[in-house]
Amino acid sequence: MSTETNNRGDRKLRKGIVVSKSGAKTVKVAVSYRERHPVYGKIITRTKNYHAHDEADAAKVGDVVTIMETRPLSATKRWRIVK
């Protein structure tokens, strides 16, 4: 039983910027990361968008938020806002 409660802390966390409000209690969060180009070796910035659940409906466009992976909440939502 105690191992189940410890696994909750192992969920993925991402920090990103809210880029749009897509309906009630849903926001789109852009998470940027840097990686090396596989052929040329140059460092490039990539961005991935996640749909996140915002229970309080408090996040606004431009806010920096932390999201956590969770169970599927809809067809596209797999993340929720932590801060």
N, CA, C and O atoms as a Maestro MAE file, in Angstrom:
{
 s_m_m2io_version
 :::
 2.0.0
}

f_m_ct {
 s_m_title
 :::
 protein
 m_atom[332] {
  # First column is atom index #
  i_m_mmod_type
  r_m_x_coord
  r_m_y_coord
  r_m_z_coord
  i_m_residue_number
  s_m_chain_name
  s_m_pdb_residue_name
  s_m_pdb_atom_name
  i_m_atomic_number
  :::
  1 25 0.822 -1.200 0.000 1 A "MET " " N  " 7
  2 3 0.000 0.000 0.000 1 A "MET " " CA " 6
  3 2 0.859 1.255 0.000 1 A "MET " " C  " 6
  4 15 0.534 2.226 -0.683 1 A "MET " " O  " 8
  5 25 1.941 1.248 0.749 2 A "SER " " N  " 7
  6 3 2.774 2.447 0.842 2 A "SER " " CA " 6
  7 2 3.498 2.727 -0.477 2 A "SER " " C  " 6
  8 15 3.829 3.879 -0.756 2 A "SER " " O  " 8
  9 25 3.750 1.700 -1.291 3 A "THR " " N  " 7
  10 3 4.426 1.940 -2.570 3 A "THR " " CA " 6
  11 2 3.530 2.704 -3.536 3 A "THR " " C  " 6
  12 15 4.026 3.462 -4.370 3 A "THR " " O  " 8
  13 25 2.224 2.517 -3.435 4 A "GLU " " N  " 7
  14 3 1.304 3.238 -4.314 4 A "GLU " " CA " 6
  15 2 1.336 4.733 -4.046 4 A "GLU " " C  " 6
  16 15 1.262 5.526 -4.985 4 A "GLU " " O  " 8
  17 25 1.444 5.132 -2.798 5 A "THR " " N  " 7
  18 3 1.467 6.554 -2.490 5 A "THR " " CA " 6
  19 2 2.796 7.182 -2.897 5 A "THR " " C  " 6
  20 15 2.833 8.364 -3.238 5 A "THR " " O  " 8
  21 25 3.877 6.426 -2.871 6 A "ASN " " N  " 7
  22 3 5.179 6.954 -3.270 6 A "ASN " " CA " 6
  23 2 5.275 7.149 -4.778 6 A "ASN " " C  " 6
  24 15 6.000 8.035 -5.231 6 A "ASN " " O  " 8
  25 25 4.568 6.350 -5.563 7 A "ASN " " N  " 7
  26 3 4.629 6.466 -7.013 7 A "ASN " " CA " 6
  27 2 4.028 7.767 -7.518 7 A "ASN " " C  " 6
  28 15 4.358 8.201 -8.622 7 A "ASN " " O  " 8
  29 25 3.160 8.397 -6.746 8 A "ARG " " N  " 7
  30 3 2.545 9.642 -7.185 8 A "ARG " " CA " 6
  31 2 3.590 10.739 -7.367 8 A "ARG " " C  " 6
  32 15 3.421 11.611 -8.218 8 A "ARG " " O  " 8
  33 25 4.654 10.709 -6.588 9 A "GLY " " N  " 7
  34 3 5.706 11.708 -6.717 9 A "GLY " " CA " 6
  35 2 6.584 11.508 -7.930 9 A "GLY " " C  " 6
  36 15 7.397 12.374 -8.252 9 A "GLY " " O  " 8
  37 25 6.436 10.366 -8.621 10 A "ASP " " N  " 7
  38 3 7.274 10.060 -9.775 10 A "ASP " " CA " 6
  39 2 6.695 10.581 -11.085 10 A "ASP " " C  " 6
  40 15 7.251 10.311 -12.150 10 A "ASP " " O  " 8
  41 25 5.599 11.317 -11.030 11 A "ARG " " N  " 7
  42 3 4.959 11.792 -12.256 11 A "ARG " " CA " 6
  43 2 5.795 12.879 -12.921 11 A "ARG " " C  " 6
  44 15 6.539 13.604 -12.261 11 A "ARG " " O  " 8
  45 25 5.656 12.975 -14.232 12 A "LYS " " N  " 7
  46 3 6.420 13.960 -14.998 12 A "LYS " " CA " 6
  47 2 5.911 15.366 -14.701 12 A "LYS " " C  " 6
  48 15 4.708 15.594 -14.583 12 A "LYS " " O  " 8
  49 25 6.847 16.300 -14.583 13 A "LEU " " N  " 7
  50 3 6.519 17.709 -14.391 13 A "LEU " " CA " 6
  51 2 7.116 18.498 -15.543 13 A "LEU " " C  " 6
  52 15 8.221 18.198 -15.995 13 A "LEU " " O  " 8
  53 25 6.405 19.490 -16.016 14 A "ARG " " N  " 7
  54 3 6.889 20.383 -17.065 14 A "ARG " " CA " 6
  55 2 6.540 21.811 -16.687 14 A "ARG " " C  " 6
  56 15 5.519 22.056 -16.043 14 A "ARG " " O  " 8
  57 25 7.387 22.758 -17.085 15 A "LYS " " N  " 7
  58 3 7.116 24.174 -16.849 15 A "LYS " " CA " 6
  59 2 6.955 24.840 -18.198 15 A "LYS " " C  " 6
  60 15 7.778 24.646 -19.093 15 A "LYS " " O  " 8
  61 25 5.893 25.629 -18.351 16 A "GLY " " N  " 7
  62 3 5.633 26.260 -19.630 16 A "GLY " " CA " 6
  63 2 4.790 27.510 -19.495 16 A "GLY " " C  " 6
  64 15 4.476 27.956 -18.391 16 A "GLY " " O  " 8
  65 25 4.432 28.066 -20.637 17 A "ILE " " N  " 7
  66 3 3.673 29.314 -20.707 17 A "ILE " " CA " 6
  67 2 2.293 29.016 -21.286 17 A "ILE " " C  " 6
  68 15 2.172 28.286 -22.270 17 A "ILE " " O  " 8
  69 25 1.265 29.576 -20.679 18 A "VAL " " N  " 7
  70 3 -0.104 29.415 -21.183 18 A "VAL " " CA " 6
  71 2 -0.228 30.224 -22.467 18 A "VAL " " C  " 6
  72 15 -0.009 31.436 -22.468 18 A "VAL " " O  " 8
  73 25 -0.583 29.547 -23.567 19 A "VAL " " N  " 7
  74 3 -0.700 30.230 -24.852 19 A "VAL " " CA " 6
  75 2 -2.145 30.451 -25.277 19 A "VAL " " C  " 6
  76 15 -2.416 31.321 -26.104 19 A "VAL " " O  " 8
  77 25 -3.082 29.674 -24.724 20 A "SER " " N  " 7
  78 3 -4.490 29.924 -25.046 20 A "SER " " CA " 6
  79 2 -5.390 29.239 -24.033 20 A "SER " " C  " 6
  80 15 -4.998 28.284 -23.362 20 A "SER " " O  " 8
  81 25 -6.614 29.761 -23.942 21 A "LYS " " N  " 7
  82 3 -7.657 29.146 -23.122 21 A "LYS " " CA " 6
  83 2 -8.580 28.440 -24.100 21 A "LYS " " C  " 6
  84 15 -9.228 29.086 -24.923 21 A "LYS " " O  " 8
  85 25 -8.641 27.126 -24.013 22 A "SER " " N  " 7
  86 3 -9.453 26.379 -24.967 22 A "SER " " CA " 6
  87 2 -10.680 25.785 -24.290 22 A "SER " " C  " 6
  88 15 -10.840 24.566 -24.234 22 A "SER " " O  " 8
  89 25 -11.530 26.640 -23.786 23 A "GLY " " N  " 7
  90 3 -12.765 26.167 -23.181 23 A "GLY " " CA " 6
  91 2 -12.721 26.285 -21.668 23 A "GLY " " C  " 6
  92 15 -11.764 26.812 -21.102 23 A "GLY " " O  " 8
  93 25 -13.766 25.790 -21.021 24 A "ALA " " N  " 7
  94 3 -13.862 25.869 -19.577 24 A "ALA " " CA " 6
  95 2 -12.884 24.893 -18.935 24 A "ALA " " C  " 6
  96 15 -12.864 23.709 -19.271 24 A "ALA " " O  " 8
  97 25 -12.082 25.395 -18.015 25 A "LYS " " N  " 7
  98 3 -11.129 24.608 -17.229 25 A "LYS " " CA " 6
  99 2 -10.056 23.915 -18.062 25 A "LYS " " C  " 6
  100 15 -9.480 22.922 -17.619 25 A "LYS " " O  " 8
  101 25 -9.782 24.423 -19.256 26 A "THR " " N  " 7
  102 3 -8.743 23.857 -20.107 26 A "THR " " CA " 6
  103 2 -7.866 24.971 -20.647 26 A "THR " " C  " 6
  104 15 -8.364 26.000 -21.105 26 A "THR " " O  " 8
  105 25 -6.550 24.759 -20.591 27 A "VAL " " N  " 7
  106 3 -5.596 25.709 -21.165 27 A "VAL " " CA " 6
  107 2 -4.597 24.936 -22.020 27 A "VAL " " C  " 6
  108 15 -4.378 23.740 -21.826 27 A "VAL " " O  " 8
  109 25 -4.000 25.648 -22.968 28 A "LYS " " N  " 7
  110 3 -2.945 25.065 -23.775 28 A "LYS " " CA " 6
  111 2 -1.627 25.652 -23.283 28 A "LYS " " C  " 6
  112 15 -1.471 26.872 -23.221 28 A "LYS " " O  " 8
  113 25 -0.679 24.783 -22.933 29 A "VAL " " N  " 7
  114 3 0.601 25.196 -22.359 29 A "VAL " " CA " 6
  115 2 1.713 24.842 -23.338 29 A "VAL " " C  " 6
  116 15 1.820 23.695 -23.770 29 A "VAL " " O  " 8
  117 25 2.546 25.831 -23.690 30 A "ALA " " N  " 7
  118 3 3.688 25.618 -24.577 30 A "ALA " " CA " 6
  119 2 4.922 25.377 -23.720 30 A "ALA " " C  " 6
  120 15 5.304 26.226 -22.915 30 A "ALA " " O  " 8
  121 25 5.547 24.211 -23.896 31 A "VAL " " N  " 7
  122 3 6.752 23.850 -23.159 31 A "VAL " " CA " 6
  123 2 7.906 23.838 -24.155 31 A "VAL " " C  " 6
  124 15 7.866 23.114 -25.151 31 A "VAL " " O  " 8
  125 25 8.939 24.644 -23.884 32 A "SER " " N  " 7
  126 3 10.105 24.724 -24.762 32 A "SER " " CA " 6
  127 2 11.264 23.956 -24.167 32 A "SER " " C  " 6
  128 15 11.462 23.946 -22.952 32 A "SER " " O  " 8
  129 25 12.024 23.317 -25.029 33 A "TYR " " N  " 7
  130 3 13.231 22.626 -24.596 33 A "TYR " " CA " 6
  131 2 14.282 22.758 -25.690 33 A "TYR " " C  " 6
  132 15 13.957 22.967 -26.859 33 A "TYR " " O  " 8
  133 25 15.552 22.633 -25.293 34 A "ARG " " N  " 7
  134 3 16.653 22.799 -26.232 34 A "ARG " " CA " 6
  135 2 17.331 21.453 -26.441 34 A "ARG " " C  " 6
  136 15 17.540 20.688 -25.500 34 A "ARG " " O  " 8
  137 25 17.667 21.184 -27.699 35 A "GLU " " N  " 7
  138 3 18.366 19.947 -28.008 35 A "GLU " " CA " 6
  139 2 19.332 20.172 -29.155 35 A "GLU " " C  " 6
  140 15 19.224 21.145 -29.901 35 A "GLU " " O  " 8
  141 25 20.263 19.269 -29.280 36 A "ARG " " N  " 7
  142 3 21.261 19.354 -30.333 36 A "ARG " " CA " 6
  143 2 20.705 18.744 -31.619 36 A "ARG " " C  " 6
  144 15 20.080 17.683 -31.591 36 A "ARG " " O  " 8
  145 25 20.935 19.421 -32.749 37 A "HIS " " N  " 7
  146 3 20.495 18.898 -34.038 37 A "HIS " " CA " 6
  147 2 21.265 17.614 -34.338 37 A "HIS " " C  " 6
  148 15 22.481 17.571 -34.157 37 A "HIS " " O  " 8
  149 25 20.568 16.558 -34.799 38 A "PRO " " N  " 7
  150 3 21.242 15.272 -34.965 38 A "PRO " " CA " 6
  151 2 22.350 15.264 -36.032 38 A "PRO " " C  " 6
  152 15 23.293 14.480 -35.925 38 A "PRO " " O  " 8
  153 25 22.251 16.109 -37.038 39 A "VAL " " N  " 7
  154 3 23.244 16.112 -38.117 39 A "VAL " " CA " 6
  155 2 24.246 17.250 -37.957 39 A "VAL " " C  " 6
  156 15 25.455 17.036 -38.037 39 A "VAL " " O  " 8
  157 25 23.735 18.467 -37.729 40 A "TYR " " N  " 7
  158 3 24.602 19.636 -37.756 40 A "TYR " " CA " 6
  159 2 25.169 20.003 -36.396 40 A "TYR " " C  " 6
  160 15 26.142 20.754 -36.327 40 A "TYR " " O  " 8
  161 25 24.598 19.503 -35.322 41 A "GLY " " N  " 7
  162 3 25.143 19.754 -33.996 41 A "GLY " " CA " 6
  163 2 24.755 21.077 -33.381 41 A "GLY " " C  " 6
  164 15 25.134 21.354 -32.243 41 A "GLY " " O  " 8
  165 25 24.016 21.899 -34.088 42 A "LYS " " N  " 7
  166 3 23.605 23.197 -33.554 42 A "LYS " " CA " 6
  167 2 22.506 22.999 -32.509 42 A "LYS " " C  " 6
  168 15 21.655 22.122 -32.658 42 A "LYS " " O  " 8
  169 25 22.527 23.813 -31.456 43 A "ILE " " N  " 7
  170 3 21.493 23.760 -30.430 43 A "ILE " " CA " 6
  171 2 20.257 24.474 -30.964 43 A "ILE " " C  " 6
  172 15 20.326 25.634 -31.372 43 A "ILE " " O  " 8
  173 25 19.120 23.767 -30.958 44 A "ILE " " N  " 7
  174 3 17.876 24.353 -31.446 44 A "ILE " " CA " 6
  175 2 16.817 24.277 -30.356 44 A "ILE " " C  " 6
  176 15 16.861 23.397 -29.496 44 A "ILE " " O  " 8
  177 25 15.870 25.201 -30.398 45 A "THR " " N  " 7
  178 3 14.776 25.236 -29.430 45 A "THR " " CA " 6
  179 2 13.541 24.622 -30.058 45 A "THR " " C  " 6
  180 15 13.106 25.028 -31.136 45 A "THR " " O  " 8
  181 25 12.982 23.640 -29.372 46 A "ARG " " N  " 7
  182 3 11.753 23.000 -29.824 46 A "ARG " " CA " 6
  183 2 10.645 23.346 -28.845 46 A "ARG " " C  " 6
  184 15 10.913 23.579 -27.667 46 A "ARG " " O  " 8
  185 25 9.408 23.382 -29.313 47 A "THR " " N  " 7
  186 3 8.256 23.686 -28.473 47 A "THR " " CA " 6
  187 2 7.194 22.622 -28.668 47 A "THR " " C  " 6
  188 15 6.900 22.213 -29.791 47 A "THR " " O  " 8
  189 25 6.625 22.182 -27.561 48 A "LYS " " N  " 7
  190 3 5.538 21.211 -27.610 48 A "LYS " " CA " 6
  191 2 4.373 21.777 -26.816 48 A "LYS " " C  " 6
  192 15 4.562 22.342 -25.738 48 A "LYS " " O  " 8
  193 25 3.162 21.624 -27.353 49 A "ASN " " N  " 7
  194 3 1.962 22.127 -26.689 49 A "ASN " " CA " 6
  195 2 1.225 20.992 -25.996 49 A "ASN " " C  " 6
  196 15 1.052 19.908 -26.554 49 A "ASN " " O  " 8
  197 25 0.791 21.263 -24.761 50 A "TYR " " N  " 7
  198 3 0.028 20.299 -23.986 50 A "TYR " " CA " 6
  199 2 -1.307 20.923 -23.588 50 A "TYR " " C  " 6
  200 15 -1.357 22.108 -23.256 50 A "TYR " " O  " 8
  201 25 -2.380 20.150 -23.616 51 A "HIS " " N  " 7
  202 3 -3.666 20.581 -23.068 51 A "HIS " " CA " 6
  203 2 -3.664 20.188 -21.600 51 A "HIS " " C  " 6
  204 15 -3.423 19.029 -21.265 51 A "HIS " " O  " 8
  205 25 -3.934 21.155 -20.720 52 A "ALA " " N  " 7
  206 3 -3.878 20.907 -19.283 52 A "ALA " " CA " 6
  207 2 -5.193 21.303 -18.630 52 A "ALA " " C  " 6
  208 15 -5.878 22.222 -19.078 52 A "ALA " " O  " 8
  209 25 -5.529 20.590 -17.560 53 A "HIS " " N  " 7
  210 3 -6.750 20.850 -16.806 53 A "HIS " " CA " 6
  211 2 -6.467 21.910 -15.743 53 A "HIS " " C  " 6
  212 15 -5.520 21.781 -14.968 53 A "HIS " " O  " 8
  213 25 -7.284 22.948 -15.713 54 A "ASP " " N  " 7
  214 3 -7.153 24.034 -14.744 54 A "ASP " " CA " 6
  215 2 -8.429 24.066 -13.915 54 A "ASP " " C  " 6
  216 15 -9.406 24.711 -14.296 54 A "ASP " " O  " 8
  217 25 -8.422 23.369 -12.782 55 A "GLU " " N  " 7
  218 3 -9.630 23.222 -11.962 55 A "GLU " " CA " 6
  219 2 -10.172 24.563 -11.497 55 A "GLU " " C  " 6
  220 15 -11.384 24.779 -11.520 55 A "GLU " " O  " 8
  221 25 -9.289 25.474 -11.073 56 A "ALA " " N  " 7
  222 3 -9.735 26.769 -10.565 56 A "ALA " " CA " 6
  223 2 -10.073 27.745 -11.686 56 A "ALA " " C  " 6
  224 15 -10.659 28.797 -11.432 56 A "ALA " " O  " 8
  225 25 -9.712 27.410 -12.918 57 A "ASP " " N  " 7
  226 3 -9.928 28.286 -14.077 57 A "ASP " " CA " 6
  227 2 -9.292 29.649 -13.853 57 A "ASP " " C  " 6
  228 15 -9.869 30.678 -14.207 57 A "ASP " " O  " 8
  229 25 -8.083 29.653 -13.258 58 A "ALA " " N  " 7
  230 3 -7.414 30.891 -12.866 58 A "ALA " " CA " 6
  231 2 -6.290 31.291 -13.812 58 A "ALA " " C  " 6
  232 15 -5.905 32.460 -13.829 58 A "ALA " " O  " 8
  233 25 -5.755 30.372 -14.591 59 A "ALA " " N  " 7
  234 3 -4.617 30.686 -15.458 59 A "ALA " " CA " 6
  235 2 -5.053 31.577 -16.614 59 A "ALA " " C  " 6
  236 15 -6.114 31.383 -17.207 59 A "ALA " " O  " 8
  237 25 -4.210 32.558 -16.917 60 A "LYS " " N  " 7
  238 3 -4.468 33.484 -18.016 60 A "LYS " " CA " 6
  239 2 -3.371 33.318 -19.057 60 A "LYS " " C  " 6
  240 15 -2.315 32.756 -18.767 60 A "LYS " " O  " 8
  241 25 -3.617 33.802 -20.259 61 A "VAL " " N  " 7
  242 3 -2.623 33.732 -21.327 61 A "VAL " " CA " 6
  243 2 -1.387 34.514 -20.903 61 A "VAL " " C  " 6
  244 15 -1.486 35.662 -20.468 61 A "VAL " " O  " 8
  245 25 -0.216 33.879 -21.035 62 A "GLY " " N  " 7
  246 3 1.048 34.508 -20.665 62 A "GLY " " CA " 6
  247 2 1.569 34.078 -19.310 62 A "GLY " " C  " 6
  248 15 2.726 34.354 -18.991 62 A "GLY " " O  " 8
  249 25 0.753 33.408 -18.494 63 A "ASP " " N  " 7
  250 3 1.205 32.941 -17.180 63 A "ASP " " CA " 6
  251 2 2.195 31.786 -17.328 63 A "ASP " " C  " 6
  252 15 2.061 30.953 -18.224 63 A "ASP " " O  " 8
  253 25 3.187 31.746 -16.443 64 A "VAL " " N  " 7
  254 3 4.109 30.617 -16.377 64 A "VAL " " CA " 6
  255 2 3.546 29.627 -15.372 64 A "VAL " " C  " 6
  256 15 3.312 29.979 -14.216 64 A "VAL " " O  " 8
  257 25 3.324 28.386 -15.806 65 A "VAL " " N  " 7
  258 3 2.693 27.374 -14.956 65 A "VAL " " CA " 6
  259 2 3.528 26.097 -14.950 65 A "VAL " " C  " 6
  260 15 4.334 25.855 -15.848 65 A "VAL " " O  " 8
  261 25 3.312 25.290 -13.916 66 A "THR " " N  " 7
  262 3 3.896 23.958 -13.838 66 A "THR " " CA " 6
  263 2 2.762 22.959 -14.007 66 A "THR " " C  " 6
  264 15 1.730 23.062 -13.343 66 A "THR " " O  " 8
  265 25 2.955 21.987 -14.901 67 A "ILE " " N  " 7
  266 3 1.932 20.983 -15.140 67 A "ILE " " CA " 6
  267 2 2.465 19.603 -14.753 67 A "ILE " " C  " 6
  268 15 3.667 19.342 -14.810 67 A "ILE " " O  " 8
  269 25 1.542 18.734 -14.360 68 A "MET " " N  " 7
  270 3 1.894 17.374 -13.933 68 A "MET " " CA " 6
  271 2 1.094 16.365 -14.745 68 A "MET " " C  " 6
  272 15 -0.086 16.575 -15.027 68 A "MET " " O  " 8
  273 25 1.738 15.284 -15.114 69 A "GLU " " N  " 7
  274 3 1.068 14.221 -15.850 69 A "GLU " " CA " 6
  275 2 0.009 13.559 -14.971 69 A "GLU " " C  " 6
  276 15 0.222 13.365 -13.774 69 A "GLU " " O  " 8
  277 25 -1.127 13.216 -15.565 70 A "THR " " N  " 7
  278 3 -2.220 12.610 -14.820 70 A "THR " " CA " 6
  279 2 -2.956 11.609 -15.721 70 A "THR " " C  " 6
  280 15 -2.567 11.395 -16.869 70 A "THR " " O  " 8
  281 25 -4.001 11.013 -15.196 71 A "ARG " " N  " 7
  282 3 -4.794 10.075 -15.995 71 A "ARG " " CA " 6
  283 2 -5.495 10.835 -17.126 71 A "ARG " " C  " 6
  284 15 -5.647 12.053 -17.038 71 A "ARG " " O  " 8
  285 25 -5.919 10.149 -18.172 72 A "PRO " " N  " 7
  286 3 -6.636 10.836 -19.249 72 A "PRO " " CA " 6
  287 2 -7.926 11.476 -18.742 72 A "PRO " " C  " 6
  288 15 -8.778 10.810 -18.153 72 A "PRO " " O  " 8
  289 25 -8.051 12.778 -18.983 73 A "LEU " " N  " 7
  290 3 -9.235 13.512 -18.554 73 A "LEU " " CA " 6
  291 2 -10.205 13.750 -19.709 73 A "LEU " " C  " 6
  292 15 -11.399 13.956 -19.492 73 A "LEU " " O  " 8
  293 25 -9.685 13.721 -20.938 74 A "SER " " N  " 7
  294 3 -10.523 13.836 -22.130 74 A "SER " " CA " 6
  295 2 -9.718 13.241 -23.286 74 A "SER " " C  " 6
  296 15 -8.709 12.571 -23.066 74 A "SER " " O  " 8
  297 25 -10.162 13.486 -24.501 75 A "ALA " " N  " 7
  298 3 -9.469 12.935 -25.667 75 A "ALA " " CA " 6
  299 2 -8.047 13.477 -25.803 75 A "ALA " " C  " 6
  300 15 -7.164 12.775 -26.296 75 A "ALA " " O  " 8
  301 25 -7.818 14.720 -25.369 76 A "THR " " N  " 7
  302 3 -6.488 15.322 -25.524 76 A "THR " " CA " 6
  303 2 -5.825 15.699 -24.203 76 A "THR " " C  " 6
  304 15 -4.609 15.888 -24.168 76 A "THR " " O  " 8
  305 25 -6.585 15.814 -23.116 77 A "LYS " " N  " 7
  306 3 -6.022 16.262 -21.837 77 A "LYS " " CA " 6
  307 2 -5.406 15.103 -21.059 77 A "LYS " " C  " 6
  308 15 -6.085 14.135 -20.718 77 A "LYS " " O  " 8
  309 25 -4.086 15.222 -20.782 78 A "ARG " " N  " 7
  310 3 -3.380 14.227 -19.980 78 A "ARG " " CA " 6
  311 2 -2.555 14.904 -18.882 78 A "ARG " " C  " 6
  312 15 -1.777 14.240 -18.197 78 A "ARG " " O  " 8
  313 25 -2.716 16.202 -18.713 79 A "TRP " " N  " 7
  314 3 -1.918 16.984 -17.770 79 A "TRP " " CA " 6
  315 2 -2.840 17.857 -16.941 79 A "TRP " " C  " 6
  316 15 -3.950 18.171 -17.371 79 A "TRP " " O  " 8
  317 25 -2.387 18.259 -15.740 80 A "ARG " " N  " 7
  318 3 -3.142 19.207 -14.923 80 A "ARG " " CA " 6
  319 2 -2.170 20.232 -14.366 80 A "ARG " " C  " 6
  320 15 -0.979 19.962 -14.216 80 A "ARG " " O  " 8
  321 25 -2.700 21.427 -14.059 81 A "ILE " " N  " 7
  322 3 -1.876 22.518 -13.550 81 A "ILE " " CA " 6
  323 2 -1.636 22.303 -12.062 81 A "ILE " " C  " 6
  324 15 -2.566 22.050 -11.296 81 A "ILE " " O  " 8
  325 25 -0.356 22.408 -11.664 82 A "VAL " " N  " 7
  326 3 0.016 22.281 -10.255 82 A "VAL " " CA " 6
  327 2 0.167 23.664 -9.639 82 A "VAL " " C  " 6
  328 15 -0.397 23.931 -8.578 82 A "VAL " " O  " 8
  329 25 0.921 24.549 -10.289 83 A "LYS " " N  " 7
  330 3 1.126 25.921 -9.802 83 A "LYS " " CA " 6
  331 2 0.867 26.902 -10.915 83 A "LYS " " C  " 6
  332 15 0.984 28.110 -10.713 83 A "LYS " " O  " 8
  :::
 }
 m_bond[331] {
  # First column is bond index #
  i_m_from
  i_m_to
  i_m_order
  :::
  1 1 2 1
  2 2 3 1
  3 3 4 2
  4 3 5 1
  5 5 6 1
  6 6 7 1
  7 7 8 2
  8 7 9 1
  9 9 10 1
  10 10 11 1
  11 11 12 2
  12 11 13 1
  13 13 14 1
  14 14 15 1
  15 15 16 2
  16 15 17 1
  17 17 18 1
  18 18 19 1
  19 19 20 2
  20 19 21 1
  21 21 22 1
  22 22 23 1
  23 23 24 2
  24 23 25 1
  25 25 26 1
  26 26 27 1
  27 27 28 2
  28 27 29 1
  29 29 30 1
  30 30 31 1
  31 31 32 2
  32 31 33 1
  33 33 34 1
  34 34 35 1
  35 35 36 2
  36 35 37 1
  37 37 38 1
  38 38 39 1
  39 39 40 2
  40 39 41 1
  41 41 42 1
  42 42 43 1
  43 43 44 2
  44 43 45 1
  45 45 46 1
  46 46 47 1
  47 47 48 2
  48 47 49 1
  49 49 50 1
  50 50 51 1
  51 51 52 2
  52 51 53 1
  53 53 54 1
  54 54 55 1
  55 55 56 2
  56 55 57 1
  57 57 58 1
  58 58 59 1
  59 59 60 2
  60 59 61 1
  61 61 62 1
  62 62 63 1
  63 63 64 2
  64 63 65 1
  65 65 66 1
  66 66 67 1
  67 67 68 2
  68 67 69 1
  69 69 70 1
  70 70 71 1
  71 71 72 2
  72 71 73 1
  73 73 74 1
  74 74 75 1
  75 75 76 2
  76 75 77 1
  77 77 78 1
  78 78 79 1
  79 79 80 2
  80 79 81 1
  81 81 82 1
  82 82 83 1
  83 83 84 2
  84 83 85 1
  85 85 86 1
  86 86 87 1
  87 87 88 2
  88 87 89 1
  89 89 90 1
  90 90 91 1
  91 91 92 2
  92 91 93 1
  93 93 94 1
  94 94 95 1
  95 95 96 2
  96 95 97 1
  97 97 98 1
  98 98 99 1
  99 99 100 2
  100 99 101 1
  101 101 102 1
  102 102 103 1
  103 103 104 2
  104 103 105 1
  105 105 106 1
  106 106 107 1
  107 107 108 2
  108 107 109 1
  109 109 110 1
  110 110 111 1
  111 111 112 2
  112 111 113 1
  113 113 114 1
  114 114 115 1
  115 115 116 2
  116 115 117 1
  117 117 118 1
  118 118 119 1
  119 119 120 2
  120 119 121 1
  121 121 122 1
  122 122 123 1
  123 123 124 2
  124 123 125 1
  125 125 126 1
  126 126 127 1
  127 127 128 2
  128 127 129 1
  129 129 130 1
  130 130 131 1
  131 131 132 2
  132 131 133 1
  133 133 134 1
  134 134 135 1
  135 135 136 2
  136 135 137 1
  137 137 138 1
  138 138 139 1
  139 139 140 2
  140 139 141 1
  141 141 142 1
  142 142 143 1
  143 143 144 2
  144 143 145 1
  145 145 146 1
  146 146 147 1
  147 147 148 2
  148 147 149 1
  149 149 150 1
  150 150 151 1
  151 151 152 2
  152 151 153 1
  153 153 154 1
  154 154 155 1
  155 155 156 2
  156 155 157 1
  157 157 158 1
  158 158 159 1
  159 159 160 2
  160 159 161 1
  161 161 162 1
  162 162 163 1
  163 163 164 2
  164 163 165 1
  165 165 166 1
  166 166 167 1
  167 167 168 2
  168 167 169 1
  169 169 170 1
  170 170 171 1
  171 171 172 2
  172 171 173 1
  173 173 174 1
  174 174 175 1
  175 175 176 2
  176 175 177 1
  177 177 178 1
  178 178 179 1
  179 179 180 2
  180 179 181 1
  181 181 182 1
  182 182 183 1
  183 183 184 2
  184 183 185 1
  185 185 186 1
  186 186 187 1
  187 187 188 2
  188 187 189 1
  189 189 190 1
  190 190 191 1
  191 191 192 2
  192 191 193 1
  193 193 194 1
  194 194 195 1
  195 195 196 2
  196 195 197 1
  197 197 198 1
  198 198 199 1
  199 199 200 2
  200 199 201 1
  201 201 202 1
  202 202 203 1
  203 203 204 2
  204 203 205 1
  205 205 206 1
  206 206 207 1
  207 207 208 2
  208 207 209 1
  209 209 210 1
  210 210 211 1
  211 211 212 2
  212 211 213 1
  213 213 214 1
  214 214 215 1
  215 215 216 2
  216 215 217 1
  217 217 218 1
  218 218 219 1
  219 219 220 2
  220 219 221 1
  221 221 222 1
  222 222 223 1
  223 223 224 2
  224 223 225 1
  225 225 226 1
  226 226 227 1
  227 227 228 2
  228 227 229 1
  229 229 230 1
  230 230 231 1
  231 231 232 2
  232 231 233 1
  233 233 234 1
  234 234 235 1
  235 235 236 2
  236 235 237 1
  237 237 238 1
  238 238 239 1
  239 239 240 2
  240 239 241 1
  241 241 242 1
  242 242 243 1
  243 243 244 2
  244 243 245 1
  245 245 246 1
  246 246 247 1
  247 247 248 2
  248 247 249 1
  249 249 250 1
  250 250 251 1
  251 251 252 2
  252 251 253 1
  253 253 254 1
  254 254 255 1
  255 255 256 2
  256 255 257 1
  257 257 258 1
  258 258 259 1
  259 259 260 2
  260 259 261 1
  261 261 262 1
  262 262 263 1
  263 263 264 2
  264 263 265 1
  265 265 266 1
  266 266 267 1
  267 267 268 2
  268 267 269 1
  269 269 270 1
  270 270 271 1
  271 271 272 2
  272 271 273 1
  273 273 274 1
  274 274 275 1
  275 275 276 2
  276 275 277 1
  277 277 278 1
  278 278 279 1
  279 279 280 2
  280 279 281 1
  281 281 282 1
  282 282 283 1
  283 283 284 2
  284 283 285 1
  285 285 286 1
  286 286 287 1
  287 287 288 2
  288 287 289 1
  289 289 290 1
  290 290 291 1
  291 291 292 2
  292 291 293 1
  293 293 294 1
  294 294 295 1
  295 295 296 2
  296 295 297 1
  297 297 298 1
  298 298 299 1
  299 299 300 2
  300 299 301 1
  301 301 302 1
  302 302 303 1
  303 303 304 2
  304 303 305 1
  305 305 306 1
  306 306 307 1
  307 307 308 2
  308 307 309 1
  309 309 310 1
  310 310 311 1
  311 311 312 2
  312 311 313 1
  313 313 314 1
  314 314 315 1
  315 315 316 2
  316 315 317 1
  317 317 318 1
  318 318 319 1
  319 319 320 2
  320 319 321 1
  321 321 322 1
  322 322 323 1
  323 323 324 2
  324 323 325 1
  325 325 326 1
  326 326 327 1
  327 327 328 2
  328 327 329 1
  329 329 330 1
  330 330 331 1
  331 331 332 2
  :::
 }
}
